[in-house]
């Protein structure tokens, strides 16, 4: 085999921008620093392609970790056409939008003491249980506005919630007409509150209606691109939609901390997705392994800097 281009030594200087750092990592080209550089190149190409439909998958506890505003800003800037999220991220998005906050905590602590003090822990982030009282009141009041004789897709239910909020992911998506899908909404506090409402009121939500809305988008897309934070249900929901069409994704970037050799979807490589036809044979695709609370803001900052120029 022939050697490729030489590895360039990374040069750090005071005052360099995030994009300049990512370019340096790209020139070094090694390991996940090199993958992050390739991811920035692919994302830039995807955002500059006028015919691409842009999907964003959001898994993992990203909103409690402070990553929610990045997603909101991408939606507002027109860089996300379809968002697929876990119910947990949307739950925490609503909590933040209602004025409640997540707090710095510690991963080394007494969880039994936290339970006694009614504080919930997400690794090193704390969330007081009082936030869920505010959340519950908002959801129950919102559900009372639904037409009891109608059946809603999940995305329409989420749009209703977003229209009643002033900020955050759901609010920004509703303001910009971006559909938000959450196929596993029952696996969240939103789903739990919907069930509680159904014990005294009437609510009808049909998850299969979301499939039609998603597939209509997939079939109408001339080209499709995906930025996936984590994996799980959002990743599969996005990929299986395109699987139904004659085409695969033309651009794909995955940010994950999971290993591929365990067989889980969250760690599965995008090359593996080519075997299914989810990602096209000719697609520009890369997986960046690492903590998404590092890779996502660095990637987005670098690409936004390029787009501004």
C-alpha positions in Angstrom: 0.0 0.0 0.0 1.1 3.5 -0.7 1.4 6.2 2.0 -1.0 9.1 2.0 -0.2 12.7 2.6 2.2 13.5 5.4 0.9 14.2 8.8 1.2 17.9 9.6 2.1 18.9 13.1 -0.6 21.0 14.8 0.4 24.6 15.3 -1.3 26.4 18.1 -1.1 30.2 18.4 -2.8 32.8 20.7 -6.0 34.2 19.4 -6.7 31.5 16.8 -10.4 30.8 16.0 -12.2 27.6 16.5 -12.2 26.9 12.8 -8.5 27.6 12.6 -8.0 24.9 15.3 -10.2 22.4 13.4 -8.3 23.1 10.2 -5.1 22.3 12.0 -6.6 19.1 13.3 -7.7 18.3 9.8 -4.2 18.8 8.4 -2.8 16.5 11.1 -5.5 14.1 10.0 -5.1 11.5 12.7 -7.5 9.7 15.0 -10.7 11.6 16.1 -9.1 15.0 15.6 -8.8 14.2 11.9 -12.3 12.8 11.9 -13.6 16.1 13.4 -11.9 18.0 10.7 -13.6 15.8 8.0 -16.9 16.2 9.8 -16.6 20.0 9.5 -15.9 19.7 5.8 -18.9 17.4 5.3 -21.2 19.6 7.3 -20.1 22.7 5.4 -20.8 21.0 2.1 -24.2 19.8 3.4 -25.2 23.3 4.5 -24.1 24.9 1.3 -26.0 22.4 -0.9 -29.2 24.2 -1.9 -31.0 21.0 -2.7 -30.3 19.0 0.5 -32.9 18.3 3.2 -31.1 18.5 6.5 -32.0 16.0 9.3 -30.7 16.4 12.9 -30.8 13.5 15.4 -30.6 14.4 19.1 -29.9 11.6 21.7 -28.2 11.6 25.0 -28.7 14.1 27.8 -27.7 17.1 25.7 -30.1 19.7 27.0 -29.2 19.2 30.7 -25.5 19.6 29.6 -26.2 23.0 28.1 -26.3 22.0 24.4 -29.9 22.9 23.8 -29.2 26.4 22.6 -26.9 25.1 19.9 -29.8 23.2 18.4 -32.2 26.1 18.7 -29.7 28.4 17.0 -29.2 25.9 14.2 -33.0 25.7 13.7 -33.3 29.5 13.7 -30.5 29.8 11.1 -32.3 27.4 8.8 -29.7 24.7 9.2 -32.1 22.0 10.4 -35.2 21.0 8.4 -36.2 18.0 10.5 -35.4 17.3 14.1 -35.7 13.9 15.7 -35.1 13.8 19.4 -35.5 11.6 22.5 -38.4 12.5 24.8 -35.9 13.2 27.6 -34.2 16.0 25.7 -37.5 17.6 24.9 -38.7 17.3 28.5 -35.6 19.1 29.7 -36.0 21.7 26.9 -39.5 22.5 28.2 -38.2 22.7 31.8 -35.6 25.3 30.7 -38.1 27.2 28.6 -40.5 27.5 31.6 -37.7 29.2 33.6 -36.5 26.3 35.6 -32.8 25.6 35.6 -30.3 22.7 35.7 -27.5 23.2 38.1 -23.8 22.2 38.4 -23.5 19.2 40.7 -21.1 16.4 41.2 -20.8 12.8 40.0 -19.2 11.9 43.4 -22.0 12.4 45.9 -24.5 10.6 48.0 -27.5 9.8 45.7 -29.5 8.7 48.7 -29.0 12.1 50.2 -30.1 13.7 46.9 -33.2 11.6 47.0 -34.0 12.8 50.5 -33.5 16.4 49.3 -35.6 15.9 46.1 -32.7 16.5 43.7 -32.3 14.4 40.6 -28.9 13.7 39.2 -27.8 13.5 35.6 -24.1 12.5 36.0 -22.7 15.8 37.4 -25.9 17.9 36.7 -28.5 18.4 39.4 -32.2 19.1 38.7 -34.6 19.9 41.7 -37.8 18.0 41.7 -39.7 21.3 41.9 -39.0 21.7 38.2 -41.2 18.8 37.4 -44.2 20.3 39.2 -43.9 23.3 36.9 -43.5 21.0 33.9 -46.5 18.9 34.9 -48.8 22.0 35.2 -47.7 23.2 31.8 -48.3 19.8 30.1 -51.7 19.2 31.7 -52.9 22.7 30.8 -51.6 22.3 27.2 -53.3 18.9 26.7 -56.6 20.5 27.8 -56.4 22.6 24.7 -56.5 19.6 22.4 -59.7 18.7 20.5 -60.9 15.6 22.3 -62.4 14.3 19.1 -59.2 14.6 17.0 -56.3 12.2 16.6 -52.9 13.8 16.6 -49.5 12.7 15.4 -46.7 13.1 17.9 -45.1 15.9 15.9 -48.3 18.0 16.0 -48.6 17.5 19.7 -45.0 18.8 20.1 -45.7 21.7 17.8 -48.6 22.7 20.1 -46.3 22.6 23.1 -43.7 24.6 21.2 -46.2 27.3 20.3 -47.0 27.8 24.0 -43.3 28.4 24.9 -41.2 31.5 24.4 -37.8 29.9 23.9 -35.9 26.7 23.5 -35.8 23.9 20.9 -39.6 23.3 20.6 -40.4 27.0 20.6 -37.9 27.8 17.9 -39.0 24.8 15.8 -42.6 25.9 16.0 -41.7 29.5 15.1 -39.8 28.3 12.0 -42.1 25.6 10.9 -39.6 22.8 11.5 -41.2 19.5 12.4 -40.0 17.8 15.6 -40.4 14.0 15.7 -40.1 12.0 18.9 -41.0 8.3 18.1 -40.3 7.2 21.6 -42.2 10.0 23.4 -43.8 7.4 25.7 -40.3 6.8 27.1 -40.2 10.2 28.7 -42.0 12.5 31.2 -44.0 14.0 28.3 -45.4 10.5 27.6 -46.1 9.9 31.2 -48.0 13.2 31.5 -50.0 12.3 28.5 -51.0 9.0 30.1 -51.9 10.7 33.3 -54.1 13.2 31.4 -55.8 10.3 29.6 -57.1 8.9 33.0 -59.5 11.8 33.4 -59.6 13.5 30.0 -59.5 12.3 26.4 -56.4 12.4 24.2 -55.7 10.4 21.0 -52.2 10.3 19.6 -51.3 8.0 16.7 -47.5 7.4 16.3 -48.0 5.9 12.9 -49.2 9.3 11.6 -45.6 10.6 12.1 -44.4 7.9 9.7 -46.4 9.4 6.9 -45.1 12.9 7.6 -41.5 11.7 7.7 -41.8 9.5 4.6 -43.4 12.4 2.7 -40.3 14.5 3.5 -37.9 11.6 2.6 -39.5 10.9 -0.8 -39.6 14.6 -1.7 -35.9 15.2 -0.8 -33.6 15.6 -3.8 -30.7 14.9 -1.5 -30.6 14.3 2.2 -28.0 15.0 4.9 -27.9 14.0 8.6 -26.0 15.2 11.6 -26.5 12.7 14.4 -25.7 13.4 18.0 -25.6 10.0 19.7 -27.7 7.3 18.2 -30.5 5.2 19.5 -34.1 5.9 18.4 -33.5 9.3 16.7 -30.7 7.8 14.5 -32.8 4.8 13.5 -36.0 6.8 12.9 -34.1 9.1 10.5 -32.3 6.3 8.7 -35.3 4.0 8.3 -37.2 6.8 6.7 -34.7 7.2 3.9 -34.4 3.4 3.7 -37.9 3.3 2.3 -36.9 5.5 -0.7 -34.7 4.6 -3.6 -32.0 6.9 -2.2 -29.7 7.0 0.8 -28.2 9.9 2.6 -25.7 11.9 0.6 -24.1 13.5 3.7 -23.9 11.9 7.2 -22.0 12.9 10.3 -22.3 11.0 13.6 -21.0 12.2 17.0 -20.9 9.3 19.4 -19.1 7.9 22.4 -20.2 4.3 21.8 -18.1 1.5 20.4 -19.1 -0.3 17.2 -17.9 -3.8 18.3 -20.7 -4.2 20.8 -23.3 -4.3 18.0 -25.5 -1.4 19.3 -26.9 1.1 16.9 -25.5 4.1 18.7 -21.9 2.8 18.0 -22.6 1.4 14.6 -20.5 3.0 11.9 -21.9 4.9 9.0 -20.1 2.5 6.7 -22.3 -0.2 8.2 -25.3 1.9 7.2 -24.2 1.7 3.6 -24.8 -2.0 3.6 -28.4 -1.3 4.4 -28.7 1.4 1.8 -29.4 4.0 4.5 -26.3 5.9 3.5 -25.5 6.0 -0.2 -22.5 4.3 -1.7 -21.0 7.6 -2.7 -22.0 9.6 0.4 -19.6 11.8 2.3 -19.8 10.3 5.8 -17.7 10.2 9.0 -18.1 9.1 12.6 -16.4 11.2 15.3 -15.9 9.3 18.5 -15.9 11.3 21.7 -17.9 13.3 24.2 -20.6 15.2 22.2 -20.5 18.0 24.7 -17.1 18.7 23.2 -17.4 17.6 19.6 -20.8 19.2 18.9 -19.9 22.8 20.0 -16.5 22.7 18.3 -18.0 21.3 15.1 -20.8 23.8 15.0 -18.6 26.8 15.9 -16.1 25.8 13.1 -18.8 25.4 10.5 -20.7 28.5 11.4 -17.4 30.5 11.1 -17.0 29.1 7.6 -20.6 29.9 6.7 -20.2 33.5 7.9 -17.4 33.9 5.4 
